[in-house]
Amino acid sequence: MKIEKDIQDFDTIGDDHVGSSSETPLRQDAFELTSSEKIDIIKGDVKHILETLGLDLTDDSLKGTPNRVAKMFVNEIFGGLDPAKKPSASTFDNKYKYGEMLVEKNITVYSTCEHHLLPIVGKAHIAYISNGTVVGLSKMNRIVDYFAKRPQVQERLTIQVVKELQKVLNTEDVACVIDAKHLCVNSRGIKDVASSTITSEFGGIFKTKETKREFLDYISLDTAF
């Protein structure tokens, strides 16, 4: 039957971690509900899931779980879906005329795989070369965190970070590498606990062999303090 084939195809796409586009797939009415309204709806859905699994939600340990999960989804781990939470990345004139590469490495990534809603945990490394403006260091961390806080595919996350910084800094010379563990691979399916996934996106001068090599050398430096 066609429905069964569609389900098989969707399962294959999820297990193979195939993404649809570089933009997060959102419905046109994604922001018509308030956060409170979304929490109320999700709370009921989580309650239904837990009861279907056979759990007793009158137990003191479980009775608050639907509300906790709903608030966590809306306000925390999927908070990056809300455009109002997008960090404002103010830029400044590069008055000290720093013309070399600036690298921000080991930025913590906490995201969620959109195929199984399991965690993605890793590190992001970002670099840019100023085109006359610079951005505050913490803003790069905040940009990573914003795009990570949504159901994601690692390739898309990498591209979104680069595109946002290119727009903020008005330069193509931006690069990002992400190395992360996917619990949908580590804890289910193949259950390979040792593997991680590396993705990269290079813009402008970072596409050249020499600049790309310089960036990769920087992020391989041991900076344990």
N, C-alpha and C positions, 0 to 999 in steps of 0.2 A: 504494500500500500504506500501511496505517496507520503502520508503523514509519518509513517514509520521510517521511510527513507530520509525525510527532512530531519527527524530527530537524530538519526545516525549521522547525518552530515553535520549537524550542529555540535554533536558530541565530538566528532573528529576535529572540527575547527577549534573547539575549546581545548582538547588534549594536545593539539599541535600549537596552541598559543598563537593562532592567526588573528591579526588585527584587521579592522575594517578601513580605518583612515587615520590621518594624523590629527584629526579633530575629535574630541570626545563626542560620541553620538548622543545627542540630547534631543528630546522631543520639543516641539514648538511651545508647548504649554508647561515646560519644565519649571517655570518660576511663578506660576499662577497661585500656587498654594503657599501659605506662610510656613515658616519652620515649625511652628506649633501644630499646624494642621497636618503637616507631614509626619510629625512625631506621633500624633494620635492614630493616624492610619497605620503606620508601620508597627506601632505597639500591638494593635489587634492582629496584624499578620504574623508577628513573631509569636504571639500567644497561640495562634492557630497551629503554627509549625511545631511548637514544643508539645502542645497537647496531642497532636497527631503522632508524635514520636512516643507518646505514652507517659510523658512526665506529669507529675502531680504539682500543679501550679499553686496549690494551697500551702505547700511546704514553705516555711519561712525563708529558706535559701533561694527559692525559685520565684516567689510571688512578685518580686520587683524586677525580674529579669526582662520581661517584654519592654518595660519602660526604660530600663537602663540601655538595652540594645538600641531602641529607637532613638534615644537622645544621642548615643554614641555615633550612630549612622549619620544623623543629620548635622550634628554640631561638631563632630570630631573627624572620624576617619573618611567621611565623604563631604566634609566641609568645603573642599576645593571645588565642588560643583556650583557653589554660590558665588556669582561674580562680585557681589558686595565684599567678599573676603579677599579679593585679589589684592596683593600687596602693592602699595604705591611706591614705585621705585624712582625716587628723585635722583636726577643726575647733576653733576657738578663739573665746572670747567676744569680741565686737566692743567691747572696753573703751574704745577711742578714739571710739566713737559715730560712725564714718564712715557717713554715710547716703546718699552719692551712688553713682553707678555705678562699678564697678571693671572695667576692661577689660584683658585680656591678649591682645595682638595679635601677629600674625606667628609663631604657633606652627608649627613645621615639621611637615608631614604626609608621612609615607612609608607608603603602603598598597599593596594589591594588588587589582586588579579581579578579582572572582570569576568573571567570564565568560571571560576569556582568560588569567588569571594573569599579567598585565603590570602594571608599576608605575603607581601614582597618586602624584603628587608635587605638593605645594602648601603653602598656609598656612591655618591656622585662626585665627579671632578669637573670643574668648569674653568675655562680660560677665555680671555678676550684681549685684544690689542686696541687701545684707545684710538678713537677717531676724533679726539678733541674733548670728549667727555668721559667721566668715570662715574661709577655707581658705588654706593656704600657696600662694604663687604657683606654685611648681614643680609642685604637685600637679595643677594644671590641665593643664600640659604632659604630665604622666605619664598622665593620664586620656585625653587625645587619643591619645597614643602607644599605650596599651594597646588601645583599640578599633580603632586603625588597623592593628595588627599581626595581621591576619587577612584572609582573602578578604573583600572588602568591596564595597558599593555606596555611593557618596558620600552619597546621601540618608540611608541607614541610619546611616552613621557620624555624620552631623550630629545626628540624633535621639538616638542612643545617648549622645553626649557631653552633650547637654542633660539627658537623663533622669537620668544618673548624678550630675551636679552638683546637680540639683534634689533628689535623694535625700540627697546628702551635706550640702547646705546647708539642707535643710528649707525650701525656698522655691520657688515657681513662677517667680520673677523671674530667669530665666537665658536667655541667647541665644547662638547660635553661627552664624557664617558661615564657610564653607570655599570657597576658590578654588583649584582644582587642575587640573593637566594629566593626562590619561589617555593612557598610551602605546598603549592598544588603539585609540584614535582617532588619535593622532599618528603611530604607526609602522606601522599596518596599516589595513585597511579603506579609509576615505576618505583616510587619511594627511594629515590637516590638522594641520600642526605648530604652527600659531599659536593654535588655539582652546584655551580652558580652560572649566571647568564651575564655576558658583557655586551653592551650596546654602545654605539658611538654615533655622533653627528658632528661633522666638520663643515664650517662655513668659511667663505672667503679665503684668506691666506692660509688657513689651517688645512686646506685641501692639498697644499704643496708638501712634498715629501719632507723637506727640511723642517718646516714649522710644525708639522704633525709629529715628527720625531722628537723635537724639542719638548713639546707638550707631554708626550708619553714618557719621556725621560724624567720630567719634573714630577709627575704623579707616581712614579715608581720609587722616588726617594724615600728613605726611611725617616719619618718625622715624628717618631715616638718621643714624647717628653716625659 
